[in-house]
Amino acid sequence: MVANGERTNLYGLMVILLFGLSVTALLTTVVAGSIITLFLLLIYEFLFQPATLPAAEILVPIICSAGICLLILLVRHERDAPVHTIRSVGASRARREERSELIDTVQLVAHQAVVPVPDVYVAPMDAPVSFTTGFKPQTARLVVSEGLVTLLEQSELEAVIAHEIAHVQNRDAAVMTAVSLPVGSSQRVFRLLSNSTIGVEHGHTSRADLGDALVTAGLILVLPVWIVAVLCWTALSRTREFTADSGAIAITGKPVALATALEKIDSTLAERPSTDLRSAEVSPLAIVEPPRKQPDFGGVPLPTSRLNRIVTTHPSTERRLERLRERDP
């Protein structure tokens, strides 16, 4: 079971990171919208009414309103994120006549965790991948790949499903989406420009739009805030993976099964680097972060892999295995 002291430490760290990330996310969006609005106003004044800028008491509310409108635009844009993520990997709804054992396992684990049973989807890919999406437990969707189901033993598959159910229980998809709106926008734009988006073969490419482009332009002008936002986001993501591991143990009581599943998934993903699951939307959701050919910072390539440790969305598999083995009675 989860040690109370460790759980307290994890939750305390998450509260700190959530606060910092919420502040930076809000500030980033408002500043980005404000800078862009001010820039447009300056162009307008230069072209049509030179030397007649609005007074500060008029200009400031306009700029702040623009930032808030941009934030609302981003929030509305995220409504389609769960559906897009599922379609980007070509997943389809699991049918009981074909996947009865998988569906029964999901139902069993969900009942043990006392959460609504998520809809189950299967992605037609050999890479062992699992993730959950959806902003509420009542609308959660669990995605597993055919490769994962084939690779794992039943107890290991149950442990992986428990990890994903723990994410549902903790509302991680909603939390990570809400506090990472500017970061997600920049990632979508830069990955689109680098032609590394997932889902092309299924007809669902990047979700990057004009709002994402505006936020990214503003982020470039407020680089320190962007750096802090990305660092807080990745640190929070790593912490929530530890928490989901602990939640899986609390549900199943089988730390060894989860440990062996993580080992198998990690080694298999390393052997199959051609499968591009490194999109901004899929990689943070997966139970093990797929290896990246080129480490990046919020979508911007990094010059060295040594910096990768501070910008990964998952803790190292080795560290997770150490923690799980410490739980083995």
Order of alpha helices (4+ residues) and beta strands (2+ residues): alpha-alpha-alpha-beta-alpha-beta-beta-beta-alpha-alpha-alpha-alpha-alpha-alpha-alpha-beta-beta-alpha
